[in-house]
Every structure is written in structure tokens, then in C-alpha cells.
């Protein structure tokens, strides 16, 4: 995908509020259906959406966070409301105040095309680290690595989709590792990761957190280095497993990642149970 100089800006791609995953999947390649997908190019609108991705907020707090004039924020917010991308509800503590919420699913971002090739895309790197001269190498790992590096090369971030895929995979995996005993449950996860070459994990538990460390992460170990964590699929899988095991919505973050230059990938689950 080539982006002309005058078009080199970030855009956000959203699925409209009442659109199902099936609607998106059934779209024809190249189709631009405004009833299904919306592409946002305005920098101010992108900032508003990014803030609402994190949490619902008031108009006053939006203005403060964006550091823009009230009139500017108001115009862009009104347009997002008219498009159905953003919705509002009344503050239960002050019915004069509106609380704005995101009413669409963010599918990803598109940014600047990188014209340089990553070392991680070269035949030499792939042969040495993925194939390793072995006819029995994992084709699925080669496929995953090639896809992710090319998405990064083209500045296409579909992290929400990858995370959601991980959540769904976790639901499928859960019956294979489930146990009423916490220790056995964690041991089953370790064995599953090693059996299917997802990495070698250790689990440490204290009063505040469950720390899951992967020393050989299948998802990002050989991805190009950057300043952000990259293990959105593994994050989704782990969250799904622990959500189902403890029957609650766990709060999980990736605090270390190979792609950031760390020596492992580490996930932190808050112990609220």
C-alpha cells in the first residue's frame, strides 16, 4: 500500500456500532460501505476517539485533555455524534452533564508507510530464526511472523482485532487447560504453551498480582523492535483463560515485551479475587 506524501497521516478505521463481525467478514475486498466501516482522518477526531477508547468522559475533560478551544472540540464531537461513532449518557450525579462514550469498535490504525525494509523481513533473518535450516519448521509461525512484520512495515495497526482474536482463542483453549484447582490450572497452561511452541512460561503469584513471564514468546520474539508492546493475541488468550477460570473481568497488562527490547514478555493480572 502506497500513501502519497500529502496523505501521510494517521487514520482510524472503525466498525459502526450495530455492525457484527460477520458483516465485516462478508465485505468484499475493496468495498467501502459507510453502513459498515468508517475511516476517520481528522487529527482532532482521532484524538477524541483515542481518549474515549480508554474511558468515557465529559466534555469539560475532553477539552482539558485535548488542549483545544471549546468550539473546536464541540464541532468535531457533534460530527462524531451525528455519525453514530460517539454516543452520550447523562451523568447520574449531575443530569445537566453529558458523559460521552465510544459507540463503535475500533478496528485499527493506518499511519506512515516505512520505505526501509526491516532486518526481520530479510531471507537471512527468517532462515536463521524461523526456519533454522529445519524442514520440520513451523509454517504457522512463519506465516504469523511474515504477516505481522508486513503490517508493521506498512504502519497498519490492527491491535484491537488481534486482541479480540486472542480472546476468542482463549475460550476455545480453556476446556483443554481447565481445572478447579488453581495450581493444576496454571500447570496445564504451562504444558499447553510448551506443547504447542507458544513459549516457556513461569507464573509468580503474590498478594497483589499474578505475573506471567514468557521467555520464548512466539508472538513477538522476532518482531521488529519498537517502543510499544506487541503481544496482543497472547494478551487476549491469557485474559480469556483467567476470566473464565475466576468468572470475572480481569485487569491485565503487558509490562515487558521483547519488541520493546526487554528480555522477556511479562503479563500482570491484578488480584481482585
Phi, psi and omega in degrees: 000125179254133178246120181297156184307315184288349181254005185284083178216160178287142171230154175247140179248125183234146170266131183297156193308321186258022182263136180268165175302324181296322178300317181293315181298323184278358176296139176285147179301131180088354181287140177236088184257110183293344177281346183248306184241148174230132177254124181254124181250337184295124180303322181292316179297321178298319178296318179299313181297318180298320178294318181287339173298325183280319182190155173292153185203165180270166178297318180301316181289328175298313180300316181296315182291321183280338182057043179239164176296147180304320182296321179295312180297319182299316180298311182291323179293319179299319179295321177293324176294317180296328179279350181081008180284325178241146175231177178218161172221163180275139178298122182298338181267342180208098187292354175279342183263141175257141174250123184265138183227153177283130185248016181222160178267121177282120182269331180168182179235151172233130181233215183287137174288130175271121183276341178276151180268135176290147173303324184292352178262349186287153178301321182298316181294314181296318179297321184283322189255333183254308183277317176057033177064020186247122179295342181263021180298161181278110178296324180297324178291319177299316180298313182296315180298314182296318180296312183295318181294324179288327174296317178295318179304319183267010178055042176253112182254108178248039184305318179299324179290318180297317179298315180296323176298319177298319178301317181289323177296321179301321178296324179286325182284329189309314180300338182278342182239357186297142173201144177289339179271125183300317182297315180294322177302312180293320178297322178295322177296315178303312182295321180296314180300317183288319181299319184258019173056041175270352179132180176243116186247150171239147180235123177244134182237128172233190185293336186253327188220157163253121181253120180249118184247129177245115183274346181223062187295122181292333190278320189231357187306325183246018176280159177302142180285140176207187185269000184243153173291152186235357189270059185287328178289313179296322177302316179294318180298311182296316179301315181298316181299314183284330174300313182290322182294318183260000177055048177204172180268097184284152176259113186232141177223150172266116186258344173223149182204137177305322185292343176266001181096004177284165182269008179194173168251133184224133182244137184243119178251124178291135179270094177252020184227000000 
